[in-house]
């Protein structure tokens, strides 16, 4: 094998996954089609559960330093989904462009020794019972010093061999196509205009968004004086390749927001469409799909990048266990299958909820929009509904199905409790499990599991919770039953 795992795609999903694998001692190579950094950021929202995952990896503060926080997500004009009461230190939304996320995760991957090959376009894939062969055409754009296997020769085909492959290469995934998998769905909204502009007037809110039936506009800051504008005009639905004029972006923004904030000096203009699609299988043998390669959604709610990052957080420690034979509370094949079993329903739910938000936002007539406002406003004033909505959009409320007969808390997010020595997120760093409980230090622990004793005693001293490396509960039980879990770790080693 040239490497243990090949990750195709150096976006946020691929970089988080590659870093996790490298930190676990797995040899990982990233193949990225781009030769340079592209400023095509569409994601600006980093939700609470993603920030918790970044904290486990020690990079949350670095990302937060370059962004702004808001306590709620505005929907339909003046209504907001309140995030301030979420049970987490990240009870807000971090607004920062996707390229900053890529920068933070890219630097982490580099520190951990991840090898990134740029200009590598995947053209073929074949797998057998022992590994996967990938063929990639290497493009250097004339750079004789480009670090690739083709010694700087443009267009040279190179074959890589790995035990596993992960396609994190976006909506037009070459890995997904090579597997022959369908990507069923439809376009949610067409002909969205993008513009990077300067503004003469600073918007009052960090995120500015509104829809008026035949138009919507969204404005987010890059943080350096430039703003990204998303604008949609029902009256001018054209192909993605049609040119974009700043005058139309400004007019649609005025129609939606009442002002265009004096936008001027556009440095970039483009057009795209947003699809709602999901692949039927996230795993095919030794090949996995993650992020936009597996699912894509409408931009409503800002959940696309976050869902992909949480795919990576779910998959990384499982692949690491398969490669290294360490840290698995389930048989390896069952553990790998659990990636699809756990993440497919989450992708489906995000697709449905973001689609519903988008369709409500694009309600055509004034009477219908008034009715929407009354209905949504009434629902959000019900505390239980408001908590459920905030938990869903932030990712805090995500839970995985518990196995039959397991404690119902299995599969739920583990709160970042304060321990005698640090926090739970510190204990999970490096892809470790944590056994949380007053008597966690009294038992013999398997390799890869750390004792995590809470700073404050609980009311049930014999209760233990095994927290997985991704921060979800993997087992809940009493001290006398933990031997069963320890035996599972010993039996979970891979055979190949």
N, C-alpha and C positions, 0 to 999 in steps of 0.2 A: 504494500500500500504506500502511495505517495504521502498520504495524510490519513488521519482517522475520520475526520468529517470535513466535507466541503459545504460551505454555505454560499449560495448563489445570491448576490445582492448585498450591497454595502449601504443600504438605507438603515433607518433606526432599528427595524426588526432584526436584520441580519447582523448588525454590529453588536447589539445586546447579546444575541445568541452566541456569536463568536467569542465575545469576551467571557461569557459564562463558561463555555467549553474550555477555553484556554486556562481559566483560573482553576478548573478542576483537573488540569494536567493532560487534557486532550489536545492532540495535534490538530489544528484547524487551519484551513485555507479558505479565504473569501475570494470569489470571482465576481468582479464588478464590470458591467458593460461600459460604464462611463470612464473616460480617460481623465476627466477633471471634475471639479465640483460644479454642479448645476444649481443655479439660483431659481429653482422652480417650486419653492416652498408653497405648499397648500395648507399644511397643518400648522396651527398656532396654539392649540389647546393641549395642555398637559394636565390630566385629571388626577385626583387624589390617589387612587390605587396605583397608578403608574409612578407617582412620586414615592410611594411606599416601597415599590420594587427598586427604584433607583437608590433609595436610602440603604436598602440591604446591600447594595453594591458600592456604597460609599461615594456616590456622585450626585446625590440630590442637591446638596448645597451649591455645588459648582453650577448646575443648571439654573437653579433659582436665582443666582446672583445676576444673571443676565436677562431676567424677565420681570413682569409685573403680575400682581395677584388681584383677582376679583372674587368677591364673596358669593356671586350668583351668576347663573347663565340666563341672559335675557331671551325671552321668547315672545313673539307676537306683540311687539311694541313695549309696553310698560311692565308686563308680567315677567317675573323672575323665578327661576328654580334656585331656591336658597341652599347654599352649600355650607353655610357657617355652622350648622349644628351637626355636621358629620362627625362620627366618633373617631377622629384621626387628627394628628397634628397638622395635616394638610387639608384643613377644612376650607378650601378655596380652589380656584382654578388658576393655574400658572399660564400666563400668556407669553409665549416665546416662540420664535419661528423654528420650523423643523430643522433647518440647517444647523442651529445651535445644538439641538439634540444630537444630530449626527456628529458634530464636533466633539461633544463631551464623550459620547460612546466610542467614537473613533480613537480618541486619545487613550481611553481606557484599554481598548483592544490592542493598541500599539504597545502600551506599557506591558501588557501581558504576553506579548510575543506573537500576536496573530499576524499571519502573512496575508496581505491583500494584493491581489493581482488585478490591476485596472486595465480597461480595454479588452476584457475577456468576454466574448459573446458566445454563450453556450449554443452549440449546434447539434449535439447528439447526446443520448444517454442510453446506457444498457446496464442492467443489473443481473446478478446471479445470487446464489446462496451465500456467497462470501463477501461481496462488495458491489460497488457501483463504479462504472467507467463513464466519465464525462469527457466529451470533446468540445473544445472551445477554440474559436478563431481569435487570435491575438491582434489587437489594433493598437498601434503606438502613436498614430497621428504625427509620424515623422520624428519622434523623439528617440534618438539612438541610444540614450541612456535609460530607456524605460525598463523597469525591472520585471522581465517576464522570461518564460522558458524558451522563447523563440529568438533570443539574442538580438532583439530590436528589429526583426524582420516583420514588416506589416503583413497581416493576413495569414500568418502561419498557423496551421492547425496544431493544437497541443492536446494530448490526452492525459487526463488526471484519473487516478484511481484512489478510492476511499472506501471505508466501511459503510458510511452513511452519507447521504446528501440531503440538504434542506434547501428548497426553493423559496427564497424570500425576495424574489425578483419582480414583484409588483403585478399590476393588473394584467400586463401582457406577458406573463411569466413564460419563459422558454422552457423551464423545467416542467411546468404543468402541460404545456403543449407536447413535450417529448414523452410524457406519460400517457398521452392520448385522453386525458380527462376532460369531460365537458365542463363548462363554466356557465350554467344556466342562470337566467335572470333577464333584466331589461334596463334600459336607460331611465334613470330617475328624473334627471333634468338635463336639458341639452343647452349648448351654446352659452355657457357661463364665461363671462369676460374677466380676465385678470389684468391688473395694472399695478405697477410699482410707481408711486408718485410722491411728490412733495405736496404738503398742505400749507396754505397760508394761515388757516385757523386750526387750532388744536381741538379735537373732539373732547367733549366733557368726560366721556367714558373710555376706559381702556379698549374695550370692544364696542363697536357701534354697529348695530344691525337692525333692519326692519324690512318688512315686506308689505306691499299694498295691492296684491292681487295680480297685477300685470307686470310687476317688477320687484326685485329685492336688491339690497346692497349690504355689504359687510365690509368694515374697515378695521384692520389690525395693524399695530405698529411693529416695525422691525427693531425699534429701540435706538436707531442711529439717525433719526430724522426722516427716514423713508417709511412709507405706509404701503401695505398690500390692500388693494381694493378688489373685491369680488362683486360683480354686478350681473344681473340677469334681466333680460328684456323680452317679455312674452311677445311683443310686437315685432321682434326681429330674430326669429329662430333660424340660424344659418349653420352651415357646416363648420366644424372645428378649424378648418384651414382658411376660412374667410378672414380677411384683415380686420383688425380692431382699431377704432379711432378713439382717441381720448375724449373727444366731444361727446360720443355716445355714452361712454362710461360716466362722464360728468352728468349728463342729462338723466340717465337712469338713477344715479345716486341722488340727485336733487328730487326726483319723483318719489324715491323711497324714503329718504331721510329728511327732506325739506331743505337741504343744502348740500353742496359738493365740497364744502370746506376750502374752497379756493384751490382745488387740485391743479397741479401744473408739473411740467418737466418730467413726463413719463419716461423712465429708463427702460421699461420692458412692458410689452402688451402681448396678450395671447388669448386663446379661447380653448375651452375644454368642455367635455360632458361628463356627468357623474352617473355611474352605473350602480345597480343593486344586483350583485351576483355572489354565488357561493358554490365552491367545488363540492361534490358529494363525498369525497374521501380526502382527509388530511394526511393519511398515510397509505402508501402503496409499497409494500415490501420494505426496502431499506431507504426509501425516499419519502420525505415529509414536505408539506407545504405550510407556509406561515405568512401572516400579514396579508397584504393585498393580493398575493398570489393565490390565497385560499378564499378570500372574501373581500368584497368592496361594498361600500355603503354610500348613502347620500352624505353630504358634509354637515347636515344638521346635527347639532350636539357635539361636534368635534371629537367623535369617538374612533375614527378610522385608525390613526397612528397609535392611539392608546391600546386598541384591541390587538394590533399587531405586536406591540411591545409585550403585552401580557401573554400572547401566544409564545413568544420567545422565552419568557420567564417560566412558562409551564413546561416547555420542551427541553430546555437546556440541561437541567439536572437529570432528566430521564435519559437523554442521550449519553451524558457523561457516565451514568451508572452502567449503561450498556457497553461502553467502551472500556471503562476501567475496572468494572466488577465491584465497585465500592458504592455504598449508599443506596440501597434499594429495599424498600419494605414490601415489595411485591416481586413475583417472578419477572424477569426482564421483558419477555414478550408481552405479558399483561401490562407491565408498566408503560411500554412503548405504545400499546394500543390505547391506553388511557388518554393519550394526547388528543386523539380524535374524539374519544368519548366525552372528554371534558370541554374541549374548546369549540367543537362544532356547534353545540347548543348556544354557546355564548355568541358566536358569530351570527347565528340565525336570529337571536334576540336583538342584537345591535342593528342588523339589517332591517328588522321590522320596526323597531322603535325610532330609528333615525328616519326611515321612510315615512312613518306616521307624522313625525314633526315637520318634515319637508312639505308633505301634502297639506297639512294644516296651515303652514306658513304661506302657501301659494293659493289659498282660498280666493276665488275670483271676485265675488260680489261683496259690496259693503254690508248688506244684511247678514250674509253668511259669516263675514269676519266679526261682526258684532256678536252673533250667536256663539261663535268660537270663543271670543273673549269672555263671555259670561260663563260658558261651560268650563273652560280651563281654569279661569279664576276661582270658580266655586270648588273645583277639585283640589287645587293647590292650597286652599284654605283648610282642608281636612288634614290634620297632622300626619296620620298614618300614610295617606296618599303622598303628601309632600316628602316624607322620609323615603318612601319607596322609590319615587322618581329621582330624588337626589342620589340615593344609593345606586340606582341603575346607571345613571349617566356618568357618575364619578367612578364606577367600578367597585366601590366599597361593598355594594350589595351582592356582587357576583358570588355564587356558591356552586360547587360541583356536587353531583348526586352521590350520596353515601351508599356504600355497598349494602346489600341485604343483611340485616341483622346488626349493622354497625350503629354506634351512637349517632343520633341525628345531627350532632354538631360536626361530624366528619365531613369534610368538603367545604366548610365555611372558613372565612378569613379569620386568622388568628390576630387579635389585637396586639399592638406593639407594647407589651407590658414592660414595666420597669423591673429589672432584675437586680440581684445583689451586686452584680458587676456589669453595668451597662444596660442596654435595652435588648429586647428580643431581636430586633433588626440587626444588632451587632453580632448576636450569637449565630444568626443564619448566614453571615458573610462567608463567602467562599464556597457556597453550595452545600452547606451543612444542614443536617436535621438538628432540631432542638427538642429535648424532652423537658417539658415545662411542668413544674410541680414542686410543692414544698419538700418532697422526698426524692426529687430527681437525682440527687447525688448519692442516694443510698443503693442504687442498682448498678449492676455491671452493664455498660453501654456497648452497643456494637460500634464498629469502626464507622466514622463519619457522623456520629451522633454526639452532641454536646449536652451536658446537664445545664439546665437553665432554671435556677431557683428564684422565684419572685421575691422582690424586696419586702413586700408585705404578705404575711401568712394568709392563706385562704381558709375558708370555712370547712373545706374537705381536704385534709392533709394527705389522704391516700390517693387522691385523684391525680392522674398524669395525663398530659396531652402531648402527643408526638406531632410536632409542627414540621411540615415538609420544607425543603429549601425555598419554595416559592411563597411561603408564608400562609399556607392553608393547613388546616388540621388533617392529619393523615390517620390518626388513631386517638381515641379517647377511652380511657379505662382506669382500672384500679391497679395499685402497686403489684398485687399478687397475680395479675394477668399479663404483665409486661413480658414475661418469659416467652409467651407466644410470639410477640412482635420480634424479639431478639432472634428467635429461631428463623423467622421469615428473612431477616437480613442475611443470615448465614446461608440460606438456601437460594438466594436470588441471583447468584453469580451467573454471568452469561456463559454460553458454551462455545461461542465463536467471536 
